[in-house]
Amino acid sequence: MALATKILIIKWLKEIMKLIKKLKIGLDGKHIIVKNVFLEDKLGKFIGLMFSEREKAPILLFEMKKPASIHSFFVFFPFIALWLDDKNHVVKWKIVRPFTFYVSCKGKFSKIIEVPISRRHYDIVKLIVGERFKN
């Protein structure tokens, strides 16, 4: 791929993704600070983590106006899906394996966060999953 094409793609991606420096979420009665979360737009909701590399994949936030399900087609690594209510408390979390057809939450939620299971995000994954995740 030509350098000019790569530069245009990077500029385009930066335009559609808004960076949130810190996001405070509630999980099991404690608060967790998630750093460098990207708020996705409509197109980003469709693409999500698809075709990302595990160690380069960002943490993504999706704001939902109505209930929705997710999938992991063309996501080649596991990630954690967190469903949040309007006060950023975790309603449900689940480890989503690659190429999973359908994942949903029956509870009421307004946001979904996708956290790639990787060395880059080890600290946040360990807080959510616990000691069973090994670096």
Summary of the structure (lengths in Angstrom):
residues: 135
radius of gyration: 14.8
end to end distance: 33.2
largest distance: 49.6
contacts: 354
relative contact order: 0.18
helix: 21%
strand: 35%
